[in-house]
Amino acid sequence: MWIKVIIVLVFVGIIASLGSGLYYLVNDKGDSRRTLRALTLRIGLSIGLFAFLMILIGLGVIEPHGLYPERPAETAPRN
């Protein structure tokens, strides 16, 4: 359960950083480096979340699944 909370919080942080980057881009008009810092934070959070998920998959804490969680039944035998 705590893993889901961490993932959701990081997603919220990514969206908030993206929104603040847009706000600073529109309002500062290139006068400050706040846009760069906000977008750098977003990239760092995204890379961190990706690494966290890969570590959890590697440790077996979470299991990824594709479009079909269960393997579809074979319809014709293979020779």
C-alpha positions, 0 to 999 in steps of 0.5 A: 500500500505504501508503494502506491502512495509513494508513486501517486505522490511522485506523480503529483509532484511531476504534474505540479513541477510541470505546471509551475514550469509553465507558469514561470515560462509565461509570467517571467518572460525569460527574466529568471531561471525558475522555469529551468529549475522547475523543469529540471525537478520534473525530469529528476522526479521522472527518472527517480520514479522510473528507477524506483519502479525498476528496482521494485520489479527487480526485487519482485515487490511488484509484477508488471503485466502486459495487455493480457495478464494471462496468456491466451489459450492456443487455438491451433497446435504448432508443429 
